[in-house]
Amino acid sequence: MKITSKSIVGDIVAENYKTAEIFTKHKIDFCCGGQQTIEEAYENQDMITNSIEALVVSLNDFFEFNTDNQRVDYTKWPLDDLADHIEKKHHNYVESKIPLIKEYLNKIESIHGEDHPELQEINSIFKASAGELVVHMKKEELILFPFIRRMAIAGRAGGKLKTPPFGSIKFPISKMDEEHNSEGEAFQKIALLSGNYSIPEGACNSYNVAFEMLKEFEEDLHLHIHKENNILFQRAIELEKKLLFT
């Protein structure tokens, strides 16, 4: 894969998710901002780190010298299988981790909140974001993903599909994109407030566990949103163009 400044960020990460580390190092948003070119991403970021040329070189070096052939290529998966995978892996992960993270954040705020007032804001942001994320996922599970599955089946069978109440699939996808952006902004604030999940001197083990869980949650969220925004949704939009509707 030859990378230029005109290459789409999300397409690069879809080709190999390990490139996410390179984009993160250069402070480029690869999930919510995945449909930008590298050039556009540099124009839109607040803090320039290294040059655009250095990023392009790093990416091309990665693809030239990377020998990992065991990666999962989600761009080749049937759309219904990919939707199932996102629900089982990422939606279930989110629902299982939220109560645990809330418990630990409440605990460390009560113990360390006086010395670290930022914990109150981190806790508040996480609780609000978690509530919105659960509602967001249910909308995907009850409305968007079932329709994508029906599209995938119709595409394989060559049959017709009844036009959904929302018209084009672009409309619910655009709403999901907006909500993804909101989630991404919330975790940017949490990362900033926590000093990128840095553990202060003298902090208890619960402090360390809480921040490690938050960091892991954010990393999973980035991968989760990437699979939806840059792979599932883009392929669903393309498939819609090929289907016959009644």
C-alpha positions in Angstrom: 0.0 0.0 0.0 1.6 3.3 -1.1 0.7 6.2 1.2 0.6 9.9 0.2 -0.7 13.0 1.8 -3.9 12.4 -0.1 -4.5 9.0 1.4 -7.6 8.5 3.6 -6.7 8.0 7.2 -9.4 5.5 7.9 -8.5 3.4 4.8 -5.0 3.1 6.0 -6.0 1.9 9.5 -8.6 -0.4 7.8 -5.7 -2.0 5.9 -3.8 -2.6 9.1 -4.9 -1.5 12.5 -1.4 -1.4 13.8 -0.9 1.9 11.9 -3.2 3.4 14.6 -0.1 3.6 16.8 1.6 5.8 14.2 -1.4 8.1 13.9 -1.7 8.3 17.7 1.9 9.3 17.9 1.3 12.2 15.5 -2.0 13.1 17.3 -4.1 12.3 14.2 -7.7 11.1 14.9 -8.1 7.9 13.0 -11.6 6.9 14.2 -14.0 9.8 14.3 -11.9 11.7 11.8 -11.1 8.7 9.7 -12.6 9.9 6.5 -10.1 12.8 6.2 -7.0 12.7 4.1 -3.7 12.9 5.9 -3.3 16.4 4.6 -6.8 17.4 5.9 -6.1 15.8 9.3 -3.0 18.0 9.6 -4.9 21.1 8.7 -7.6 20.3 11.3 -5.4 19.4 14.3 -4.6 22.0 16.9 -1.1 20.7 17.9 1.4 19.9 15.1 3.8 17.1 16.1 6.5 16.3 13.5 5.9 17.0 9.9 3.4 15.5 7.4 6.3 14.2 5.5 7.6 12.3 8.5 4.2 10.7 9.0 4.0 9.6 5.4 7.5 8.1 5.6 6.6 6.3 8.8 3.5 4.8 7.2 5.2 3.7 4.0 8.1 2.2 6.1 5.5 0.3 8.1 3.9 -1.3 5.1 7.2 -2.0 3.4 8.8 -3.7 6.4 5.8 -5.1 8.4 5.7 -8.9 8.1 2.6 -9.6 10.2 0.3 -11.6 7.9 -1.9 -12.8 10.7 -4.0 -9.7 11.0 -7.7 -9.8 10.6 -8.9 -8.1 7.5 -12.4 -6.8 8.4 -12.8 -5.2 5.0 -13.4 -8.6 3.5 -15.9 -9.8 6.1 -19.6 -10.1 5.2 -21.4 -7.1 6.6 -23.7 -9.1 8.8 -20.7 -11.0 10.3 -19.0 -7.7 11.0 -22.0 -6.3 12.7 -22.3 -9.4 14.8 -18.6 -9.2 15.7 -18.9 -5.5 16.8 -21.8 -6.3 19.0 -20.3 -9.4 20.6 -16.8 -7.9 21.1 -17.2 -4.2 21.6 -20.8 -3.7 22.7 -20.5 -6.5 25.3 -17.2 -5.1 26.4 -18.6 -1.6 27.0 -21.6 -3.0 28.9 -19.4 -5.2 31.1 -16.8 -2.5 31.9 -18.9 0.5 32.7 -20.2 -0.7 36.1 -16.6 -1.6 37.2 -15.1 1.7 36.0 -17.9 3.6 37.8 -17.2 1.7 41.0 -13.5 2.5 40.9 -13.9 6.1 39.9 -16.3 6.6 42.8 -13.9 5.0 45.2 -10.8 7.0 44.2 -12.8 10.3 44.1 -13.9 9.7 47.6 -10.4 8.9 48.8 -8.2 11.2 46.6 -10.7 13.8 45.5 -9.6 16.5 47.9 -6.0 16.3 46.7 -7.0 15.7 43.1 -10.1 17.7 42.3 -9.9 16.7 38.6 -11.2 13.3 39.6 -14.7 14.7 40.2 -14.8 16.0 36.6 -13.3 12.8 35.2 -16.0 10.8 37.0 -18.7 13.1 35.9 -17.6 13.1 32.2 -17.3 9.3 32.2 -20.8 8.7 33.7 -22.4 11.0 31.2 -20.5 9.5 28.3 -21.2 6.0 29.4 -24.9 6.7 29.6 -25.0 8.2 26.1 -22.9 5.3 24.8 -25.3 2.6 26.1 -28.2 4.4 24.4 -26.2 4.8 21.2 -25.4 1.1 21.1 -29.0 0.1 21.6 -30.0 2.3 18.6 -27.4 0.5 16.5 -28.5 -2.9 17.8 -32.3 -2.3 17.3 -32.3 -0.2 14.1 -29.1 0.2 12.1 -27.4 -3.2 12.5 -30.6 -5.2 11.7 -31.0 -3.3 8.5 -27.4 -3.8 7.6 -27.8 -7.5 8.1 -30.9 -7.5 5.8 -28.9 -5.6 3.2 -26.1 -8.1 3.4 -28.5 -11.0 2.9 -30.3 -9.3 0.0 -26.9 -8.5 -1.6 -25.9 -12.2 -1.5 -29.3 -13.4 -2.7 -29.8 -10.8 -5.4 -33.2 -10.0 -4.0 -35.1 -6.8 -3.4 -35.3 -5.0 -0.1 -38.1 -2.9 1.4 -37.2 0.7 1.8 -36.8 1.5 5.5 -38.7 4.3 7.3 -35.5 6.4 7.4 -35.0 6.3 3.7 -31.3 6.1 2.9 -28.9 4.3 5.3 -26.9 7.5 5.2 -29.3 9.2 7.6 -28.9 6.9 10.6 -25.2 6.5 9.9 -24.7 10.3 10.0 -26.4 10.4 13.4 -24.2 7.6 14.7 -21.1 9.5 13.4 -22.2 12.6 15.3 -22.6 10.6 18.5 -19.2 8.9 17.9 -17.6 12.4 17.7 -19.2 13.3 21.0 -17.8 10.2 22.7 -14.4 10.9 21.2 -14.4 14.4 22.6 -15.4 13.2 26.0 -12.5 10.8 26.2 -10.1 13.5 24.9 -11.2 15.6 27.9 -10.6 12.6 30.3 -7.2 11.9 28.9 -6.3 15.6 29.2 -7.5 15.9 32.8 -5.8 12.7 33.8 -2.5 13.6 32.2 -2.9 10.7 29.8 -3.8 8.4 32.6 -0.7 9.2 34.7 -0.8 7.9 38.2 0.2 10.5 40.8 2.9 9.7 43.4 1.4 8.1 46.5 -1.8 6.9 44.8 -3.4 3.7 46.0 -3.8 0.5 43.9 -7.4 1.4 43.1 -6.2 4.6 41.5 -3.9 2.6 39.2 -6.6 0.1 38.4 -9.2 2.9 37.6 -6.9 4.7 35.2 -5.7 1.5 33.6 -9.3 0.5 33.0 -10.1 3.9 31.6 -7.2 3.8 29.2 -8.1 0.3 28.0 -11.7 1.5 27.6 -10.6 4.4 25.4 -8.4 2.2 23.3 -11.2 -0.3 22.8 -13.6 2.6 21.9 -11.2 3.9 19.3 -11.1 0.4 17.6 -14.8 0.0 18.0 -15.6 3.4 16.3 -12.9 2.7 13.6 -14.6 -0.6 12.6 -18.0 1.2 12.4 -17.1 4.5 10.8 -14.3 3.4 8.4 -15.4 -0.1 7.5 -18.9 -1.2 8.4 -20.7 2.1 7.6 -18.7 2.9 4.5 -19.3 -0.5 3.0 -23.0 -0.4 3.9 -23.3 2.9 2.0 -21.6 1.4 -1.0 -23.8 -1.8 -0.8 -27.0 0.3 -0.7 -26.2 1.8 -4.1 -26.2 -1.7 -5.6 -29.5 -3.0 -4.1 -33.0 -2.8 -5.5 -35.6 -1.3 -3.1 -39.4 -1.6 -3.2 
